[in-house]
Amino acid sequence: MDEITALISKGKSLLEEGNFEDALGYFDQALLLNQNDPELWNLKGVTLRSIGRYEEALECFNKSLEIDPRDKFAS
C-alpha cells in the first residue's frame, strides 16, 4: 500500500468514526502528495461540511468537479 492510499484509508476510517478534525489532517497530507485526485478533494469537502466549514467544503467540491466534470461522487 503506497503512502497516499494509506493516508486516504486512515482518513476515511476517522471520517466514519466522526473524528472529522483528524480525518481532515490525513486528507490534507494526501493532497500534498496528489492534488489531482477528484475523490480526495471530495472526501476533504465532505469532512469540511461535517464540521460546518461550508464555504471551504464548496471549494473542495468545485475543485473535484474542475478535475473531473463527470465526477459522480462530487457532493
N, C-alpha and C positions, 0 to 999 in steps of 0.2 A: 504494500500500500504506500503510495507516494505521500509526500508531506501535505499537499493540498487536499487530497482525499481524506487524510486523517483529520485535518483541521475541520473540513466540512462535516465529517461524520460526528466528531465531538460537538460541533456547533449545533447540529440537528438534534442530538441527544439532549443537550442542555435546553434547546428551544422547546422540545416536547415535555421536558420536566418543568417548564415555566421559569427557568433560570435565564431570563432574557438578557441581562447585562453581560453575563459571562458568554452566552451564545454570540452576542454581538462582537465580543472581542475575538472569538475564533473566526467569525466570518470576515472581520476586518483583516486579520492576519492572512487569511486565504486570498483576499482581494489584493493584498500587497504582492502576492506571487502570480496572480492571474486576474487582470482587470477585464478580460473579455469573455467571461462566463455569465450568460444571462441568468442561469439558475442561481448562481451565487448572489448576484445583485438582487434577485427576487427574494431569496432567503433573508438577506440583510433587511430588505424592505418589510417583510413580514415581522421580523424581530423588532424593528423600529416602531412599526404600527402597534405592536403588542405593548410597548411601553409608552405609547401616546405621543411619539415623535412623528406626527403625521406628515409634516412637510418634507422631512428627511426621507421618510418612507416613500412618499410620492416620487421624489428624485431618484430613488433606487429603482422603483418600478419603471419609471421612464427610461432610465439607463438600460435596464433589461430589454425593454422594447426597442431601444435605439440599436442595440447589438443584434437583436433578432426580432424584427417586427412581427413575426409569426409565432412568437413565444406564447404557447397556450397556457403556460403556468404563471405568467405575469398577473399579479393580483390587481 
